[in-house]
Amino acid sequence: MDSLADNAPYNNDQGLDPSFQVRPNGVLYVFTSLSGNGSRPPLGTASADSADRMGYFRSTNGGTTWTWTTVALDGQALDPTDTADYFIPENFGQIDGVVDASGVIHMVFNGYAIHQRAPDTTTVVKLMYWNSSSNTFRNISRSAETHNYDPALRSGNALGRVYPTISYDPTTNVLFSAWSEPQISGAQQDTANGVQLYDVWYAWSNDGGATWTAATNLTQTPTATELFTSSDRWLTQTPTAASDQSLTHNRRAHFLYLSETAANTGCFVFGEGPRSQSAWIYRTLDRLVTSVGDDANQPLAFSLKQNYPNPFNPSTKIQYSITKNSFVTLKVYDILGRDVATLVNQDQPAGDYTVNFDALDVSNGTYFYRIQAGSFTDVKKMMVLK
């Protein structure tokens, strides 16, 4: 048996949560991180040759020998939408990967980063996606990141958006990713027993990772925490009647996550034993794909709907639709035109979306919300009534 560490470019310390795949042609892949001498500037002083890194091992001879490929170095600015975010992907080592039918490698990882733009320095955690075809990185979680997560509240090695998993379907080019992130109420992180509570989130891509749906909260369980998502490597076809050929491109993701009650949270903190039994939950999610890269339920027109409920206290939902991939901004303003909140600020594929606006920290009165998606703009009025 060959040791992967013997083939590492600089030392023998691997990440604790490697992901493993055997391709039909016998090629082996291990997706992981490696520790070196810390981060590159500006976060550290390590050189590109010795910095901590994330990537994958590959073997073409049944595991006898392995080669290493670096995908990202600690201290790199990976997100093209904010070059002040310097990522440390080795720090938590939460990485998953899959190789598609064309040999393209798709990886997701805990995008723990330090945001440095004078005068502030904050912690930012995104769920990042990368593939070997485009060699570009994309944040597939919500782009708004306003919470400076407290490491003292984390559950084990979970800080921010954590434990991602990814699945693929070779016949439709559909990708599925799921992960966990802390529950947020207003501006506060929900906790129990001194640790954060987590929900499961997910996103789909119909075009091999070029675009992704908006991140969606799956669980929203205020009395429990859900962590350690794990999906089957391949998507399956959704069971349909033989006569219904319109649904033959439906794809189903199969995955697990650990569910702990609020009274039992934190049972995985630094090796501490479980306080009582926790449940592994099996779930499936379906995606309708009428053809490669085409969503059957694509809206016919751009639109911004009236929020509901209205008036509201303390939260309301805002729905909108876009007909093609667009950079979308959705902001809330007070009656004097001052910026109150940014709800959306990212590229989004065509589809219908719902976002929540929490007015817990704003005063009674009239507010306006405005969307811009490409050349489409619209404004509507809403009222906070406490």
C-alpha positions, 0 to 999 in steps of 0.5 A, spaced: 500 500 500 502 506 497 502 512 502 499 519 499 503 523 504 509 520 500 507 523 494 506 530 497 510 536 494 513 538 501 510 535 507 506 529 510 500 532 513 493 531 510 486 534 511 482 530 516 476 529 511 478 527 504 473 525 499 475 519 494 472 517 487 474 511 483 472 512 475 470 507 471 476 507 467 480 505 474 483 512 475 483 514 482 482 521 485 482 523 492 480 530 494 483 533 500 488 539 503 495 539 505 499 543 510 505 547 509 508 553 512 502 557 512 498 562 508 501 566 502 501 574 503 497 578 505 495 573 511 502 570 512 509 569 509 509 562 506 511 562 498 507 559 493 512 553 493 511 551 501 504 554 502 498 550 505 494 548 499 487 544 497 487 540 491 487 532 489 491 526 488 490 522 482 493 515 480 492 511 474 495 505 476 491 502 481 494 506 487 501 504 486 503 511 485 500 518 486 501 525 483 498 531 486 495 537 483 494 544 487 487 547 486 488 553 491 493 556 496 492 559 502 492 566 502 489 567 495 483 571 493 479 566 489 472 570 489 472 574 483 466 578 485 470 580 492 478 580 491 479 583 498 477 576 501 483 572 502 481 564 502 484 559 507 481 552 504 486 548 508 484 551 515 478 546 515 479 541 510 472 540 508 472 538 501 468 534 496 469 532 489 467 529 483 469 527 476 464 527 470 464 523 464 468 528 460 474 528 465 472 535 468 473 535 475 468 539 480 470 541 487 466 544 492 469 547 499 468 551 505 470 558 503 473 560 509 476 567 508 479 573 511 476 580 508 481 585 508 479 592 506 482 598 510 479 599 516 476 593 517 478 585 517 472 580 518 471 573 517 467 571 511 465 564 509 462 562 503 461 555 499 466 555 493 465 551 487 471 550 482 472 546 476 478 544 472 475 546 465 474 553 466 479 553 472 475 559 475 472 559 482 464 561 484 461 562 490 454 558 490 452 560 497 448 567 498 453 572 496 451 577 502 455 575 508 454 580 514 456 575 520 463 575 523 462 567 525 464 566 532 469 560 533 468 559 540 461 557 538 462 552 532 460 545 533 467 541 532 470 543 526 464 547 523 465 554 522 460 558 517 458 554 511 461 547 512 461 540 510 459 541 502 458 535 498 457 534 490 453 529 485 453 529 478 449 526 472 453 524 466 447 524 461 444 531 463 450 535 465 446 536 472 450 538 478 447 538 485 451 541 492 449 541 499 452 543 505 450 546 512 451 553 515 448 557 521 441 558 523 441 566 523 435 570 526 435 577 525 443 579 526 444 573 531 446 566 530 442 561 533 445 557 539 444 551 544 448 549 549 453 554 547 454 552 540 451 554 533 445 551 530 446 549 523 441 548 517 442 544 510 442 548 504 443 546 497 444 549 490 443 546 483 447 547 476 444 545 469 450 546 465 456 543 468 457 548 473 457 554 469 451 557 473 447 555 479 440 556 482 440 561 488 442 557 494 436 554 498 435 553 505 432 545 506 431 544 513 429 551 517 429 547 523 429 551 529 429 546 534 435 542 531 441 542 528 443 539 521 450 537 519 455 533 515 451 532 509 453 527 504 451 525 497 451 519 493 456 521 487 451 520 482 444 523 481 439 518 479 433 518 474 426 520 478 421 514 477 416 516 472 411 512 468 413 509 462 408 513 458 410 520 461 416 521 456 416 529 458 419 527 465 425 522 463 430 528 464 428 529 471 434 527 476 434 526 483 439 527 488 440 522 494 444 525 501 444 524 508 445 529 514 446 528 521 440 531 525 441 533 533 436 536 537 437 542 540 438 539 547 443 534 544 447 539 540 455 540 540 456 532 541 462 532 536 466 538 539 473 536 539 472 529 540 467 529 545 462 523 546 455 524 544 450 526 549 445 521 546 443 518 540 442 522 534 439 521 527 441 520 520 436 523 516 436 520 508 433 525 503 432 526 496 431 532 492 428 532 484 431 537 479 427 537 472 431 538 466 428 538 459 434 538 456 441 539 457 442 546 460 435 548 460 430 549 465 423 547 464 420 552 468 423 558 466 419 564 467 417 568 461 418 575 463 422 579 468 418 581 474 418 583 481 412 581 485 409 585 491 411 583 498 407 578 502 405 579 508 404 587 507 404 591 512 409 586 516 412 585 523 418 583 523 419 579 516 416 579 509 418 575 503 419 578 496 419 574 490 421 576 483 423 572 476 428 573 471 428 570 464 436 569 463 442 569 467 443 576 470 447 580 475 441 581 480 441 586 485 435 587 490 436 593 495 431 596 501 431 603 501 427 608 507 423 614 505 429 618 504 432 614 499 437 611 504 440 604 503 437 600 509 439 592 506 442 589 500 438 582 499 441 580 493 447 582 489 450 576 485 449 573 478 443 568 478 441 563 472 433 564 469 428 562 474 423 564 480 426 566 487 424 568 494 428 572 499 426 574 506 427 581 509 427 581 516 426 588 519 427 587 526 432 592 527 428 598 523 423 603 525 416 603 523 414 606 516 414 606 509 420 603 505 421 601 498 425 595 495 428 596 488 431 590 483 435 591 477 437 585 473 440 587 467 436 592 463 430 590 468 428 595 474 422 595 478 421 598 485 415 597 490 413 600 496 412 596 503 410 598 510 413 596 517 408 596 522 410 594 529 
